[in-house]
Amino acid sequence: MEEVLCPERTYLLSLGSRQGNAHLHWHIAGLPSGVPYERQQFHALMTENGVLTPAPAENADLARRLRARLAGPRSCPESR
């Protein structure tokens, strides 16, 4: 995800509870570049501050790019 989207930072979260989720799952949230510091950290994860709603075609394109990255060379020049 980092090599495809080149985020400012990446948040890894395990959200939920035993009452709500009977399994373990992780959320990988990339913070876009250019987000002011005061809007990073927990602020960026609060839905009351807005959520991204990409169109189905955008989601399909992102999925294609992620699959291609998993199968091939790095695509982000800043990658480690």
PADOTOR-933521 format. One line per 2 residues: number of its first residue (from 1); their letters; for each residue x, y, z of C-alpha. Coordinates in nm, 4 decimals. Each point is the difference from the previous one (the first is absolute). Last residue first. Example, Ala and Ser with C-alpha at 12.3 -4.5 7.8 and 13.67 -1.06 7.14 Angstrom:
BEGIN
2	sa	1.3670/-0.1060/0.7140 | -0.1370/-0.3440/0.0660
REM end
This chain:
BEGIN
80	rs	1.2673/0.1848/0.1317 | -0.2454/0.1586/-0.2351
78	ep	0.0440/0.3654/-0.1034 | -0.0030/-0.0910/-0.3714
76	cs	-0.3429/-0.1668/0.0259 | -0.0567/-0.2855/-0.2476
74	rp	0.1818/-0.2968/0.1489 | 0.0338/-0.3013/-0.2255
72	ga	-0.2660/-0.2615/-0.0755 | -0.2766/-0.2347/0.1190
70	lr	-0.0960/0.1797/0.3211 | 0.0248/0.3283/-0.1866
68	ar	-0.2338/-0.1234/-0.2748 | -0.2552/-0.1118/0.2599
66	lr	0.0135/0.3418/0.1686 | -0.0409/0.1784/-0.3355
64	ra	-0.3005/-0.2150/-0.0965 | -0.1625/0.0537/0.3411
62	ld	0.0536/0.3748/-0.0354 | -0.1598/-0.0039/-0.3443
60	an	-0.2993/-0.1989/0.1263 | -0.0448/0.2422/0.2900
58	ea	0.0136/0.2948/-0.2403 | -0.2583/-0.1673/-0.2271
56	pa	-0.2280/-0.0606/0.2988 | 0.0096/0.3725/0.0813
54	pt	0.2095/0.1082/0.2969 | -0.1772/0.1108/0.3176
52	lv	0.2657/0.1414/0.2305 | -0.1200/0.0863/0.3465
50	gn	-0.0525/0.3253/0.1829 | 0.1052/0.1552/0.3311
48	et	-0.2889/-0.1732/0.1791 | 0.1568/-0.3266/-0.1144
46	ml	0.2941/0.0429/0.2383 | 0.3073/-0.1734/-0.1439
44	ah	0.1825/0.3155/-0.1142 | -0.0508/0.1616/0.3417
42	fq	0.1696/-0.2995/0.1651 | 0.3388/0.0899/-0.1504
40	qr	-0.0138/0.2645/-0.2720 | -0.2180/0.3097/-0.0292
38	ey	0.2263/0.2149/0.2226 | 0.2961/-0.1107/-0.2144
36	pv	-0.1503/0.1419/-0.3190 | -0.0883/-0.2656/-0.2614
34	gs	0.2366/0.0541/-0.2947 | 0.0626/-0.3628/-0.0864
32	pl	-0.2966/-0.2323/0.0407 | -0.0233/-0.2027/0.3230
30	ga	-0.0029/-0.3712/-0.0774 | -0.2332/-0.2103/0.2118
28	ih	0.0642/-0.3721/0.0328 | -0.2813/-0.1551/0.1996
26	wh	0.0663/-0.3383/0.1544 | -0.2292/-0.2910/0.0695
24	lh	-0.0379/-0.2420/0.2862 | -0.3148/-0.2065/0.0199
22	an	-0.3237/-0.0182/0.1994 | -0.0588/0.3694/-0.0508
20	gq	-0.2660/0.2000/0.1839 | -0.0128/-0.1499/0.3488
18	rs	0.3640/-0.1051/-0.0034 | 0.0891/0.3567/-0.0871
16	gl	0.0847/0.2103/-0.3000 | 0.2994/0.1744/-0.1481
14	sl	0.3470/-0.1328/-0.0775 | 0.1850/0.2931/-0.1436
12	ly	0.3035/0.0665/-0.2159 | 0.0480/0.3681/-0.0858
10	tr	0.2252/0.0941/-0.2884 | 0.1793/0.3283/-0.0488
8	ep	0.0237/0.2703/-0.2669 | -0.1366/-0.2552/-0.2454
6	cl	0.1826/-0.1241/-0.3126 | -0.3165/-0.1576/-0.1515
4	ve	0.1484/-0.3008/-0.1824 | 0.3167/-0.0493/0.2044
2	em	-0.1764/0.0580/0.3296 | -0.2807/-0.2416/-0.0843
REM end
